[in-house]
Amino acid sequence: MKHTILFSSSFLFISFAATAQLADTTRIVGLNEVVVSANRIQGERKADLPQQVDVLSARQISLLNPATTADALLNSGWVFVQKSQLGGGSPVLRGFEANKVLLVVDGVRLNNAIYRAGHLQNILTVDANALDRMEILSGAGAVMYGSDALGGVISLYTKQPRLADSTSTGVQAHTSNLLRYATAAREKTAHTDFTLGWRRWATFTSVTATDFDDLRKGRNGFDDYPGFGEVKEYVERQNGKDVVVPNQHVNRQKFTGYSQLDVVQKVLFQPRAGQRHLLNLQLSTTTDIPRFDRLQTYRNGALRYAEWEYGPQKRLMASYQLELTRPHVLYDVLRLTPAVQDVEESRLVRDFGKDVRQENTEKVRVLSANLDLFKELKQHELRYGAEVTRNKVHSIGEGVNVATGAVAPIVTRYPNGSTYATAGVYAAHRWEITDRLILSDGLRFSNVQVEAAFDRKFFDSPYNAIKQNSSSLDGNVGLVAMLPAGLRLSGLVATGFRNPNVDDLSRTFEQTAGTGQAIGTLIIPNPGLKPERVVNYEMELSETIENRLLVSLTGFYTTLRNALVVRPFATPTGQTTTEFNGQTYQTLATVNTGEARIHGISSRAQLGLPAHLRLDGTLTYTQGRDQSADVPLDHISPLYGRGALTYQHRGLLAEGSVLFNGRKTVAQYSPSGEDNLPQATPAGALGWYTLNLRTSYQVTPRWAVQAGLENILDTNYRVFASGISAPGRNLFLSIRFER
């Protein structure tokens, strides 16, 4: 293994050194990139947008060679990502996480009625190998997307079918294939996709299968806290009994592995110019995903759980898209996208020494439809449309005796049959006042309705039912000024909102971290919640020298009213404790706080150098505080960023990079428990950095090989708010074939 590591490192460094005398400069795309997500339907140059947008192309994703979509975001340096288990990945944008960041795939929102406020892994249900690009919009995105886009929007676009060109008389085929192996989790990935194109019909098919073993953490670091992150013991079921077993390999994080299958199938029909019909089917499913941090939770000096897993995470989506591009009096482009999604997830929990496993399964059916139109009128562009969604939640609770197989009903996580419905209309306008001055503005009206009825058979909820009906009017206005000498100045003011969903209003959930109480804590329903609202201010200054330099600095300031936070809570009868599953708990609930503020800066830089080299850098700093309680907000990431030197010439692409995070002291942690302080060191989250090397070589026009070495120093570290240690030294090898 040591020889392999030395060879890979030497190969990459020699690649840089051997070509250092070649005179050329790598291309900088920068602000000339075209983005779609900012306006949903018609692409615009980044330079014309007042909002900060980062684009991760299929080519960049290929070089990063990520195991998951969450890893692609993390390794880009643009997005902070939290993990509680290997099968995790919760993006954070400008201090907002989980249900406060909107995920969209191919124009269809993924956020549903049970997206929680803590940490989510739903982005893993979109296959990185099937992506054409990702667009990350930072800041409030309510005008174009409605509820949930407080911190921003992550739009994921999968690859499209391609029609045969006009000269073709038969079918045109293209295929792309990948085999990948990585050492840190003994990951094995196989991917294939292919397109078949005729004059009017085309198909795209993508299949990816991935298998992960237990993740190995780094060996070096944490000198002041020896043994941090080591797994000393774990629980096994032997002869019908739970047994604590010593871990012979303490850097191996037991019970973290899982497997995943992703399938995308698209069919395109274009009967005539200006009319397109697209059927889009997507399936993602996993095996059980162990929740590592819970499996390493101790109570009274002993491991508490024998089992704690997320059951198979399933997402099935079917959408149809009609696109009309022949000019009409009402539009130049019209796009109609109805969709249906079936989402299933579950939690499987069994205490040590107990025979009954609590199985809570949630099934959500989501119906949605989007209508988006674009019209150009001289110097003016108008975008307008509507969106409706309806979520139906089916919640099941079962106690399964692992010894006898007997099944009995238990309390459900949510009221069974809950509904969550949204409707909205929007209009956005762009005016090119002069060649150097562009005005953008927009308005959206949204309505959200939530209904849930409680069953008191297993848990004596203080409420019979919840009914909410709320509306919001949101807007934005932005200005872009192209200044002399390549300078660009932009400013934006935007509002946003997030309506409480079924999870916020009605969940019952045992919380085991962050309270410091002698007894356990239980989050109980609170039907009195109000929508969260933000006002976001941002300004960006950038300098561009074509194909040589791009430097940008963005400052943002967000005021958050009625922020949803977890706090101690008394029921309407004044009780601060309650009985649940035979135990006494202190009651917590999600409540509205008065006002919070988040501010920060982010910077991006690209510098073209001689000899086919390019230097890239990103840096983001965020601060957030609950002004009413005078405590830090949760989900506020420490300073983070990335620097990379890339060499590209002919068939060789090589990159050396550093990925880093700053420190987060105990005093900077939120008291809510969402930041998982017990999973950090006694001093909080320590700063860290990793050195990484990646290379890709095009052996022939069809065959390419990739190799990389991540975390070269085998650093032992844990990302802020994460419950699992990050991968140690990781060597990956890939073979790609295209035709």
Secondary structure, DSSP 8 states (H G I E B T S, - for coil): -HHHHHHHHHHHHHHHHHTTT--------GGG-EESTTTSSS-EEGGG-SS-EEEEEHHHHHHH--SSHHHHHHHHTSSEEE-SSTT--EEEETTEEGGGEEEEETTEE---TT--SS---GGGGS-GGGEEEEEEEES--HHHH-TT-SSEEEEEEE-------TT-SS-EEEEEEEEEEETTTTEEEEEEEEEEE-SSEEEEEEEEEEE---EEB--B--TTSTTTT---EEEEEETTEEEEEE-SSTTEESS---EEEEEEEEEEEEEETTEEEEEEEEEEEE--EE-HHHHT-EETTEE-EEEEEE---EEEEEEEEEEE-S--SS-SEEEEEEEEEEEEEEEEEEETT-SEEEEEEEEEEEEEEEEEEEEEETTEEEEEEEEEEEEEEEEEEEEEETTT--EEE---SS-TTEEEEEEEEEEEEEEEEETTEEEEEEEEEEEEEEEEE--TTTS--S-SEEEEEEEEEEEEEEEEEE-GGGEEEEEEEEEEEE---HHHHH--EEE-SS---SSEEEEE--TT---EEEEEEEEEEEEEETTTEEEEEEEEEEEEES-EEEEE---TT--SEEEETTEEEEEEEEEE-SEEEEEEEEEEEEEEETTTEEEEEEEEEEEEEETTTTEE-TT---SEEEEEEEEEETTEEEEEEEEEE--B-GGGS-TTSTT-GGGSBTTBB--EEEEEEEEEEESSSSEEEEEEEESTT-B----TT-SS--B-SEEEEEEEEE-
